[in-house]
Amino acid sequence: MKSKINEMGNMPSLLPKEYLMQSITDIYTNGLPKGLYTQVNNLDEVFRLDTGRVITITGVPNYGKSEFVDFLTTTYNKLYGMKTMYFSPENQPLSYHMAKLVSKYTNKKLKDSNSLEVQNAGSYIGDHFFFCNYQKVSTLSQVLNLGASLIQDKGVSIMVIDAYNKLETDKPNEQAETEFVSKMMDELCRFAIKHNIMVILVAHPRKMAYDSSAGAYVCPNAYDINGSANFFNKSDFVLTVHRDFKKNETIIRCDKVKFANYGKMGECRLKYDIDSGNYYNATKDDGYYHEEDEEEVYKPIPFTIPTANVSSPLDVEVSLYKGVSDNIGTVVNLKDFLFTDQYKDIAEAIRSGKTIEERHEIKNRYRTALPCATVSGRFTERKREKVAEYSGLIAIDIDYKDNVEVMPEVPNILKQMDFVIYAGKSISGDGYFAICRVDDPKRLKEHYLALEKDFKEYGITIDKACKDTTRLRFASYNEEPYYNPYALTYYKMVGEPKRETRVSTTYAPREFCYHTTSTDNAQRVEEQIKYLIDNNLTLPDDYHSWFKIGMSLCSEFGESGRQYFHSISSLSPKYDRYECDNQYDKIAESYGSGNDIGLGTLMYMFKEAKRV
């Protein structure tokens, strides 16, 4: 009899006898798996989750579903070292989600933690928790593709989707939602088994009944999940998170455990610690407890966070100059330049002036001999074309004269900006400066223009000279500067302001023509983009034109065409970096071998460029 072989490879369609014997031998020797423990006895007695399983969690909105999911992922990480990937658009902004996770490790509110605790916890979380970019990842297929990559590259063993209704659906219009959910759940189950990971899916219930006598919503059950009964039918576990406001307890109800070795149907009650966001038994267990409001409160033993070993984004080489007249300079480590007390005496001498005018006058005396550095890079000579290496940083000056009313609030505002790495007083003590890391140091001007808009929203006017790569930063002294080595990279960019075009009333406006000198396609495109910028031109500004531009670039350059798509798109006043990325993603996904839009289409469109 012929063996049935899968056409896609050598994997047999029927599992061999040896595999079956090994499976039963493993169970006979080791017993059935019990699942993962949380060391919260009330919880573990009801159910124990495991990898290779799909867990659906439901509950009334704002009753703690996401909080409980975070408790599970951090607990499994503390006990078993498990790493998690989050698709969690409801936990936004990301800084809020990070703050909650940090508290679950420090066992205290974020504001009550010291900076070292926050840095250590933040670094540890960054190594064990991975968050989707919700601007780019929005469909189930994108989530699963990213998950498969992180399983391979990072060792992720938990994937959270919070919540189902935040996934962009590919459901055909004629398909019933219950059928769509059935297929989706099948796909999640196959993924969990194939990669041996735990998939946690949060799904909201339908509109719930409100119990006015209890002052709370009625606890939903598994079949109350909005959309389809298949959330219940096809999950390995179904849990409900509910609140008992009178007793200040959280109810965790298990409506389904597919296999008895993992627990049973039932419920338990847990206490919730407001400071840490962790859950613990409502009765005494093996943990420790402390007095709170004259009641014994039993909390889990705290986790020891490993000390972070973080490289500083300021640990880069930049050019150091003896004064403003020095154009050659030497090399200095930027972090050393910022944190040294070498310039303390000079700073105190300048700041000793009683008025702004006096301080300005004293500063001018030191001006030619006051050391300064080019924060944005290292130069062989202080000219833009002589850059040896970009630092990826930009220094933002906030002058007193432009920000008189808001100046007292500037330090606090800078601390709220998650992209500010360093902030301190200027050498005179009147103004402030901040340092940020930018995505593309070669496009410092475009980054500056976006920063200018963001600072303006806080009422701060920043110095326009900061968009110059060779801009000098005078040495200063700050006893307690603001420093955040975990600051986010600043991605925003806007196009340069369009120059005003004056048209003669006597002569017709000049007609700009297509221009090229190179036979290399990449260089030809770059020359055309430069030509557009230099001559204040733009391409047609409608969807179909931009689709053809993207398709031309994708056809010729593939993923490398993305950078050109950004450069051309930024010439339009409608340009948005994230939207541009999304558009190129869609173009790349729709590109096929039958595409007849090539580079020639783009070259023709360059000929049709119009003056802005």
TORRONU-638315 format. One record per residue (C-alpha): residue in one letter; x, y, z. Coordinates in steps of 0.1 Angstrom, whole numbers, plus 5000, padded with zeros to 4 digits. Example, Ala and Ser with C-alpha at 12.3 -4.5 7.8 and 13.67 -1.06 7.14 Angstrom:
A512349555078S513749895071
END
This chain:
M500050005000K501350344991S502350585019K500350915017I502951195014N502051555016E502551724982M504252024999G507151815013N508151495031M505851535061P503551235062S499851285062L499451005087L501551015119P503750705123K503350445149E506650545166Y505250895172L502150755188M504150515211Q506450795221S503451025230I501850765253T505150675269D505751045277I502351065295Y502950735313T506350855325N505651215333G501951235337L499551485321P500751845320K499352065348G499952395331L501652715344Y501252835380T500953195390Q501653125427V498353295435N496652995451N493053105446L493753135409D495852815405E493252595421V490752685394F492852685362R496452685349L497052815314D499652665291T501452705258G499952565226R496552695238V494252975229I492753165258T489753405253I489253665280T486053875282G484354105306V482554435310P484654725295N486854895321Y486454615346G490054505343K490554265314S493754435301E495054475336F494554105343V496254015310D499254225320F499354055354L499453715337T502253805312T504453965338T503853685363Y504753415337N507853625329K508953645365L508453275371Y509353115338G511153395318M508453395291K508453675266T505353845252M504354015220Y501554265223F498954375198S497154605222P495854925205E493554975235N496555025258Q497555355243P499555575244L502455325248S503955525277Y500855455298H501155085291M504855085299A504055265332K501654995342L504154715334V506954895353S504654915384K503954545382Y507754485385T508554755411N505354695432K504755065435K503355355415L505555495388K505855835406D506955665438S509855475420N513255635417S514855695383L517255395386E514255155393V512455295363Q515455265341N516154905352A512554805348G512254975315S515354805301Y514154465314I510754515299G512254615266D514154285264H511154065273F508054255259F507554355222F504854595210C503454615175N503654945157Y499854995153Q500455235124K501754945103V500354625119S496554615119T495354285104L495453935118S497753815091Q500254095099V500054015136L500753645130N503553715105L505253945131G504553695158A506253415138S509253635133L509553725170I509153365180Q512153275158D514353585166K513453675202G512053355217V508453495223S506153245239I503053455246M501053655220V498353905232I495654045210D493754305229A491154335216Y489554135187N487554445176K490754635171L491854405143E491154535108T488954265093D489354115059K485853955062P484053945028N480754135028E478753825020Q480353625048A478553595081E480553705111T480053375129E481753195100F484553455099V485153425136S485153045133K487953055106M489953315126M489853095158D490952795138E493852995125L494853105160C494652755173R496852625145F499352895151A499452835189I500052455183K502552495155H504752735175N503852605209I502952945223M500153085244V497653305225I495553535247L492653695229V490553975245A486953995232H484254235244P480754125253R477554245238K475754535255M475354425292A472454445316Y472854685344D471854595380S470754925395S470354765430A473954645430G475154955412A477154745387Y476754555354V475754185355C478653945351P478653825315N479253465305A481153305276Y478253315252D477753685258I480953765237N480053995209G480153845174S479953465176A479653165199N482753035182F484953245206F483652995233N483452685211K486952695197S489052835227D490952605250F490152835280V487453105284L487853345313T485753635325V487153925345H484554105367R484454335397D482654325430F482654685440K481054635474K483854395486N486554565464E487454235449T488054105414I486153795403I487953565378R485553315364C486553015343D483752915319K485752665300V488752445305K489052215275F491151945293A490551855330N494351835338Y494452215334G491652285360K487952315361M485052545356G484552785386E485653115399C487953275425R488253615441L491353825442K492454145457Y493854425435D496854635446I496354985433D499955085437S501454795416G498454675396N499154315408Y496554065421Y496853855452N494753615473A491853755493T493053515520K496453435535D498853235515D502653165514G503453515503Y503953805527Y501554065540H501554405555E499154625575E496854845554D493855025568E494154785598E493554485575E495954215567V496754235530Y498553945514K500754035484P503053825462I506853835469P508354125448F510454055417T514154155417I514754355386P518154305370T520354605368A520254755333N523254785312V522155055287S524355225262S523755595263P522555765230L524856055240D527855825240V528955945205E531856145191V531256505180S533556795171L534857025199Y535957375192K537957625213G535557905204V533258035177S536258135155D537657775155N536657575124I538957275126G538457155162T539156825179V536956525189V535056485222N532556235236L529256425238K528156265271D531456375287F530956725273L527456755288F528056605322T531456745331D531857015358Q534857155340Y532857465329K531257525363D533357835372I532657995338A528857925341E528658065376A530658375366I528158445337R525158365358S526358605385G525058895365K521959055381T520059115349I519758945315E521659225300E524559185325R524658815319H524658865282E527559105284I529658875306K528958585282N530258795253R533558835271Y533958465272R532458405237T535658365217A537258135242L534157945254P534357575242C531457455220A530557145202T528557035171V525956805186S524756675153G528056535141R531756515138F533356725110T536856745094E536057115090R533057295103K531157295070R528057085061E529856905032K532756815055V530756595079A532756285089E529956115108Y526456205119S525556165156G521856125149L521156395174I519756755172A520157025199I517057245204D517657595219I514857765239D515758125243Y514358345270K513458635248D511158415227N509558235256V509258485285E505758375297V506257995294M509857985306P509057875342E507257575329V509857475303P511657215325N508457025333I507257045297L510556895284K510156605309Q506756525294M508256485259D509156115255F511756195227V513856435248I517156265259Y518756545278A517756895289G519557165308K520157535313S522057735288I525457885299S523758205310G521058025329D518258215312G517257975286Y517257595281F518357345255A517256995248I518756705228C516756455208R517656165185V516256185150D515455905126D517356045096P520256275105K520656365068R517256535069L517756745100K515857035085E512656835080H512956695115Y513457045129L510357175112A508256895127L509856955162E509057325157K505357245154D505356995183F507057245206K504657515195E501757305207Y503257345242G503657725237I507457705232T509257875204I512557715194D515557875177K515357845139A519157815137C518957465152K518157315118D521757375108T523857055111T526957265120R525157455147L527457505178R526357425213F528157625240A529557445269S527457475301Y527057345336N523957175351E524157025386E520956815380P520156795343Y517256595330Y518456275314N516355995298P518555735280Y515355545271A513955835251L512155755218T513655825184Y511856125168Y510456015134K508356305124M509356515094V507656785073G508756925040E510657255037P508457565034K507757644998R509557954985E507358234972T507358244934R507258594918V505958584882S506858874859T503959064844T505959114812Y507458774805A505858424807P506958214837R509957984830E508957634820F510957374839C511957064819Y512756704827H516556674833T518956384837T522656314832S522955964845T522355614831D522155444866N518455424876A518955494913Q521155794905R518655914878V515855914904E518056094930E518956364904Q515356414896I514356454932K517156704938Y516056884907L512456904920I513657044953D516157294938N513457434915N510557424939L508557174918T506156904928L504456614910P500656574905D498956574939D496156314935Y495755954947H496155794913S499255984905W500855894939F499855534934K501655524901I504755684916G504855424944M504155134919S507055264897L509455274926C508354934939S508754784904E512254914900F513654914936G511454704958E511754794995S514555034986G512055244967R510455345000Q513055615007Y512455774973F508755754979H509155955011S511456214994I508956274966S505956264989S507556525013L507256784985S503556784991P502056995019K499756695027Y502856475035D502556255066R505356015073Y503255735088E500555765061C503255755035D504655435050N501155275050Q500655375014Y503955215003D503054895023K499754865005I501454924971A504054654979E501354414990S499354464958Y502354454935G502354154912S504154004882G501554144859N502254504869D502954714838I503855034857G507655064855L510255334860G509455494826T506055604841L507855794869M510355944845Y507456074823M505756224855F509056404863K508656574829E505156694840A506356844873K504757174882R505957474901V504457494936
END
